[in-house]
Amino acid sequence: MKQKQRKVKKVLFLAVFTAIAFLTLGISSVYAQNPILTDEEEQTLLLFQKEREAGMSVRDIIILGCSSQQPTRKRNHGAYLLRWNEEGLLFDPGEGTQRQFIFAGVAPPCVTRIFVSHFHGDHCLGLGSMLMRLNLDKVTHPIHCYYPASGKVYFDRLRYGTIYHENIHVIEHPVETPGLVHEDDHFRIEATFLCHSIENVAWRVTEPDMRKFEKDKLKQCGVKGPAVHTLEEQGEIEVNGQLIKLDDVSWVRPGDVFSVVIDTIPCRQAIEIARGAKVLLCESTYLERDKHLAKKHHHLTAKQAATIAKEAGVHQLILTHFSARYQDLSEFGKEAQ
């Protein structure tokens, strides 16, 4: 294992450390340099490092692929796994996604939700095989699937493209209008429509706000043990003749936001869906020198992606969906800065 870790490319470590540092002022850009993944090179962007070190649940992004329409020898079709709040959110599973899980050393049954931005092949050809894999693994949790409603026929074709005995529970969330798509105890999921050659959805995933207690204030006010839970439920409690209110010893941490903008030209919707996001995963198919191609094919350049992130007040920008014409991706990071 140690030998395997030593073999990971230096550029990967740079990407990981940049990803962690998203509380800095301005925008830190990360370009997903490497997939196809190998057993020596796992492209994992660790987020919320403090929670991970404290032994809390894993919160990270695994880039399973970062190429656009045409994969290369080093980059698979796009696919992005966000592990967060004991769930696995899989975005735009392109061709070969199931195999990428093996290279990444991640068990597919962690997936609880699948998001498809649109039904161009590089964003959905892995959907059917992923559902069949989850079916093969006999997962017992429901699989929520989010996609543009206009692509229902393609969703069904991918889901039932071959013969198999279905035993998983798939819950579909076809998106017809912008706004709130789904909300539960773990996430609030919102969507908007971007400007691409076909109907295409961007996503905004927000975790619930969380109340954080301040240990020093609790101790100072003499609130301890079961009294803390009582205070949280009732909003106030009397201790030694003194009325202690919840806000006196705690504060509310706003839930983090993860946004995904893939396949679009610059538009106001992209900025609004990413407003104030902790992390924005954004396509950057081309470099500025080829912006005429970006306009022709309804895509972004790295500079345009960074501009969207800046205007939206994003803390962390991850660039992806690179055209196969580029072998050296270092220019994307430079251009986005």
C-alpha positions as semicolon CSV with decimal commas, in nm:
position;residue;x (nm);y (nm);z (nm)
1;M;0,000;0,000;0,000
2;K;0,281;0,239;0,091
3;Q;0,461;0,156;-0,231
4;K;0,141;0,227;-0,422
5;Q;0,103;0,568;-0,258
6;R;0,463;0,664;-0,335
7;K;0,402;0,602;-0,703
8;V;0,122;0,856;-0,728
9;K;0,227;1,139;-0,955
10;K;0,342;1,465;-0,801
11;V;0,077;1,657;-0,994
12;L;-0,189;1,454;-0,813
13;F;-0,061;1,565;-0,474
14;L;-0,064;1,925;-0,594
15;A;-0,424;1,884;-0,703
16;V;-0,526;1,733;-0,371
17;F;-0,365;2,002;-0,159
18;T;-0,515;2,275;-0,376
19;A;-0,857;2,118;-0,335
20;I;-0,830;2,121;0,043
21;A;-0,742;2,491;0,049
22;F;-1,079;2,625;-0,058
23;L;-1,122;2,858;0,239
24;T;-0,864;3,095;0,095
25;L;-0,975;3,424;-0,051
26;G;-1,053;3,426;-0,420
27;I;-1,072;3,115;-0,632
28;S;-0,846;2,812;-0,626
29;S;-0,877;2,614;-0,948
30;V;-0,813;2,245;-0,977
31;Y;-0,796;2,067;-1,308
32;A;-0,870;1,696;-1,308
33;Q;-0,540;1,594;-1,459
34;N;-0,528;1,222;-1,485
35;P;-0,813;0,975;-1,536
36;I;-0,824;0,705;-1,684
37;L;-0,743;0,593;-1,328
38;T;-0,491;0,320;-1,266
39;D;-0,425;0,124;-0,949
40;E;-0,129;0,358;-0,891
41;E;-0,307;0,683;-0,960
42;E;-0,632;0,762;-0,781
43;Q;-0,761;1,110;-0,856
44;T;-0,932;1,189;-0,526
45;L;-0,999;1,545;-0,419
46;L;-1,039;1,542;-0,042
47;L;-1,282;1,799;0,084
48;F;-1,365;1,916;0,434
49;Q;-1,037;1,773;0,562
50;K;-1,096;1,866;0,925
51;E;-1,410;1,655;0,946
52;R;-1,228;1,361;0,787
53;E;-0,939;1,383;1,033
54;A;-1,183;1,402;1,322
55;G;-1,318;1,061;1,229
56;M;-1,642;1,180;1,078
57;S;-1,790;1,039;0,757
58;V;-1,593;1,063;0,435
59;R;-1,651;1,382;0,239
60;D;-1,465;1,379;-0,089
61;I;-1,488;1,396;-0,466
62;I;-1,347;1,118;-0,680
63;I;-1,287;1,215;-1,043
64;L;-1,357;0,890;-1,229
65;G;-1,309;1,053;-1,569
66;C;-1,261;1,403;-1,705
67;S;-1,259;1,380;-2,085
68;S;-1,529;1,523;-2,306
69;Q;-1,688;1,347;-2,605
70;Q;-1,378;1,149;-2,699
71;P;-1,180;0,967;-2,427
72;T;-0,802;0,949;-2,448
73;R;-0,541;0,701;-2,331
74;K;-0,514;0,892;-2,004
75;R;-0,863;1,035;-1,960
76;N;-1,188;0,843;-1,943
77;H;-1,531;0,980;-2,023
78;G;-1,648;1,207;-1,743
79;A;-1,793;1,071;-1,417
80;Y;-1,779;1,229;-1,074
81;L;-1,852;1,065;-0,739
82;L;-1,928;1,291;-0,443
83;R;-1,926;1,103;-0,111
84;W;-2,107;1,316;0,142
85;N;-2,332;1,265;0,444
86;E;-2,310;0,885;0,423
87;E;-2,425;0,892;0,060
88;G;-2,267;0,860;-0,284
89;L;-2,378;1,111;-0,547
90;L;-2,271;1,013;-0,899
91;F;-2,277;1,281;-1,168
92;D;-2,282;1,221;-1,546
93;P;-2,161;0,859;-1,565
94;G;-1,998;0,831;-1,907
95;E;-1,887;0,516;-2,084
96;G;-1,672;0,288;-1,869
97;T;-1,776;0,435;-1,534
98;Q;-1,831;0,096;-1,371
99;R;-1,472;-0,005;-1,448
100;Q;-1,338;0,323;-1,314
101;F;-1,485;0,235;-0,974
102;I;-1,262;-0,071;-0,971
103;F;-0,950;0,131;-1,050
104;A;-1,046;0,386;-0,785
105;G;-1,087;0,117;-0,522
106;V;-1,442;0,229;-0,447
107;A;-1,738;-0,007;-0,411
108;P;-2,025;0,088;-0,647
109;P;-2,294;0,015;-0,383
110;C;-2,199;0,343;-0,215
111;V;-2,398;0,519;-0,490
112;T;-2,736;0,640;-0,368
113;R;-2,813;0,909;-0,626
114;I;-2,732;0,948;-0,996
115;F;-2,750;1,280;-1,179
116;V;-2,753;1,311;-1,559
117;S;-2,715;1,666;-1,689
118;H;-2,818;1,573;-2,045
119;F;-2,826;1,279;-2,280
120;H;-2,519;1,325;-2,494
121;G;-2,333;0,994;-2,478
122;D;-2,029;1,109;-2,283
123;H;-2,260;1,207;-1,996
124;C;-2,483;0,902;-1,975
125;L;-2,351;0,592;-2,153
126;G;-2,242;0,447;-1,817
127;L;-2,586;0,488;-1,660
128;G;-2,725;0,152;-1,767
129;S;-2,421;-0,048;-1,659
130;M;-2,411;0,131;-1,324
131;L;-2,776;0,049;-1,255
132;M;-2,714;-0,311;-1,358
133;R;-2,409;-0,328;-1,133
134;L;-2,607;-0,198;-0,837
135;N;-2,872;-0,455;-0,925
136;L;-2,608;-0,729;-0,936
137;D;-2,480;-0,620;-0,595
138;K;-2,837;-0,636;-0,463
139;V;-2,829;-0,297;-0,295
140;T;-3,122;-0,247;-0,062
141;H;-3,128;0,132;-0,053
142;P;-3,326;0,324;-0,318
143;I;-3,138;0,480;-0,611
144;H;-3,262;0,832;-0,684
145;C;-3,209;0,937;-1,047
146;Y;-3,227;1,299;-1,158
147;Y;-3,235;1,401;-1,525
148;P;-3,404;1,644;-1,767
149;A;-3,762;1,529;-1,827
150;S;-3,728;1,573;-2,202
151;G;-3,476;1,287;-2,199
152;K;-3,709;1,031;-2,039
153;V;-3,705;0,811;-2,349
154;Y;-3,323;0,795;-2,340
155;F;-3,321;0,726;-1,967
156;D;-3,550;0,428;-2,023
157;R;-3,342;0,299;-2,313
158;L;-3,026;0,311;-2,103
159;R;-3,195;0,157;-1,800
160;Y;-3,346;-0,131;-1,995
161;G;-3,086;-0,166;-2,270
162;T;-3,031;-0,536;-2,195
163;I;-3,214;-0,826;-2,034
164;Y;-3,176;-0,857;-1,657
165;H;-3,391;-0,928;-1,356
166;E;-3,438;-0,593;-1,185
167;N;-3,448;-0,599;-0,807
168;I;-3,327;-0,248;-0,719
169;H;-3,563;0,034;-0,632
170;V;-3,509;0,327;-0,868
171;I;-3,684;0,655;-0,787
172;E;-3,693;0,891;-1,083
173;H;-3,688;1,270;-1,053
174;P;-3,736;1,407;-1,407
175;V;-3,674;1,782;-1,411
176;E;-3,930;1,987;-1,603
177;T;-3,883;2,333;-1,455
178;P;-3,604;2,520;-1,275
179;G;-3,607;2,528;-0,897
180;L;-3,638;2,276;-0,617
181;V;-3,627;1,916;-0,739
182;H;-3,607;1,718;-0,416
183;E;-3,548;1,775;-0,045
184;D;-3,495;1,530;0,238
185;D;-3,302;1,506;0,566
186;H;-2,967;1,487;0,385
187;F;-2,986;1,732;0,094
188;R;-3,177;2,004;-0,083
189;I;-3,141;1,954;-0,460
190;E;-3,208;2,237;-0,702
191;A;-3,175;2,255;-1,079
192;T;-3,164;2,506;-1,359
193;F;-3,137;2,482;-1,736
194;L;-2,816;2,587;-1,910
195;C;-2,746;2,700;-2,267
196;H;-2,630;2,399;-2,466
197;S;-2,724;2,243;-2,799
198;I;-2,987;2,028;-2,622
199;E;-3,176;2,062;-2,293
200;N;-2,919;2,045;-2,018
201;V;-2,945;2,072;-1,639
202;A;-2,707;2,219;-1,381
203;W;-2,730;2,106;-1,020
204;R;-2,703;2,267;-0,677
205;V;-2,683;2,033;-0,376
206;T;-2,705;2,185;-0,028
207;E;-2,676;2,009;0,305
208;P;-2,898;2,123;0,596
209;D;-2,775;2,390;0,834
210;M;-2,616;2,248;1,145
211;R;-2,618;2,385;1,498
212;K;-2,276;2,381;1,662
213;F;-2,236;2,402;2,040
214;E;-1,947;2,592;2,198
215;K;-1,799;2,372;2,470
216;D;-1,655;2,658;2,672
217;K;-1,991;2,837;2,689
218;L;-2,174;2,518;2,779
219;K;-1,929;2,459;3,064
220;Q;-1,950;2,820;3,176
221;C;-2,330;2,801;3,193
222;G;-2,330;2,461;3,363
223;V;-2,511;2,284;3,079
224;K;-2,398;1,925;3,041
225;G;-2,512;1,572;2,969
226;P;-2,882;1,523;2,882
227;A;-2,942;1,893;2,947
228;V;-2,770;1,975;2,617
229;H;-3,023;1,768;2,423
230;T;-3,309;1,925;2,620
231;L;-3,177;2,271;2,541
232;E;-3,153;2,187;2,171
233;E;-3,510;2,056;2,162
234;Q;-3,677;2,324;2,375
235;G;-3,465;2,627;2,284
236;E;-3,404;2,722;2,646
237;I;-3,340;2,562;2,984
238;E;-3,305;2,677;3,345
239;V;-2,978;2,587;3,519
240;N;-2,910;2,691;3,880
241;G;-3,185;2,951;3,859
242;Q;-3,049;3,101;3,539
243;L;-3,235;3,086;3,205
244;I;-3,001;2,966;2,930
245;K;-3,113;3,015;2,571
246;L;-2,993;2,802;2,282
247;D;-2,829;3,093;2,102
248;D;-2,629;3,176;2,415
249;V;-2,419;2,861;2,382
250;S;-2,436;2,770;2,014
251;W;-2,444;2,900;1,658
252;V;-2,578;2,780;1,323
253;R;-2,330;2,672;1,056
254;P;-2,486;2,714;0,711
255;G;-2,490;2,396;0,508
256;D;-2,221;2,357;0,242
257;V;-2,315;2,383;-0,125
258;F;-2,184;2,174;-0,415
259;S;-2,272;2,290;-0,768
260;V;-2,224;2,122;-1,105
261;V;-2,218;2,313;-1,433
262;I;-2,135;2,091;-1,728
263;D;-2,183;2,171;-2,100
264;T;-2,294;2,528;-2,158
265;I;-2,191;2,862;-2,296
266;P;-2,155;3,149;-2,048
267;C;-2,500;3,234;-1,910
268;R;-2,663;3,389;-1,605
269;Q;-2,811;3,054;-1,499
270;A;-2,464;2,907;-1,451
271;I;-2,370;3,190;-1,218
272;E;-2,688;3,171;-1,012
273;I;-2,681;2,794;-0,960
274;A;-2,323;2,826;-0,831
275;R;-2,385;3,133;-0,613
276;G;-2,177;3,106;-0,293
277;A;-2,096;2,738;-0,350
278;K;-1,820;2,580;-0,149
279;V;-1,723;2,377;-0,455
280;L;-1,813;2,421;-0,822
281;L;-1,742;2,140;-1,066
282;C;-1,742;2,311;-1,403
283;E;-1,669;2,211;-1,760
284;S;-1,379;2,378;-1,940
285;T;-1,367;2,195;-2,271
286;Y;-1,140;2,444;-2,445
287;L;-0,867;2,698;-2,387
288;E;-0,914;3,063;-2,479
289;R;-0,711;3,024;-2,799
290;D;-0,989;2,793;-2,922
291;K;-1,283;2,996;-2,795
292;H;-1,434;2,998;-3,144
293;L;-1,475;2,622;-3,106
294;A;-1,624;2,666;-2,759
295;K;-1,884;2,900;-2,904
296;K;-1,955;2,674;-3,200
297;H;-2,008;2,365;-2,985
298;H;-2,176;2,541;-2,688
299;H;-1,897;2,489;-2,437
300;L;-1,677;2,692;-2,200
301;T;-1,311;2,779;-2,196
302;A;-1,110;2,758;-1,875
303;K;-1,115;3,137;-1,848
304;Q;-1,492;3,150;-1,890
305;A;-1,538;2,881;-1,624
306;A;-1,319;3,080;-1,384
307;T;-1,517;3,396;-1,462
308;I;-1,842;3,219;-1,373
309;A;-1,688;3,098;-1,047
310;K;-1,561;3,445;-0,961
311;E;-1,891;3,618;-1,031
312;A;-2,075;3,353;-0,830
313;G;-1,844;3,393;-0,529
314;V;-1,738;3,028;-0,541
315;H;-1,475;2,914;-0,289
316;Q;-1,336;2,623;-0,492
317;L;-1,340;2,561;-0,866
318;I;-1,271;2,221;-1,021
319;L;-1,222;2,220;-1,398
320;T;-1,311;1,914;-1,605
321;H;-1,453;1,787;-1,938
322;F;-1,139;1,854;-2,144
323;S;-1,128;1,816;-2,519
324;A;-0,912;1,528;-2,644
325;R;-0,714;1,779;-2,852
326;Y;-0,524;1,878;-2,537
327;Q;-0,264;1,637;-2,402
328;D;-0,104;1,874;-2,151
329;L;-0,370;2,011;-1,918
330;S;-0,144;2,241;-1,719
331;E;-0,256;2,539;-1,929
332;F;-0,610;2,503;-1,798
333;G;-0,504;2,569;-1,441
334;K;-0,289;2,864;-1,548
335;E;-0,565;3,014;-1,759
336;A;-0,822;2,981;-1,480
337;Q;-0,597;3,167;-1,234
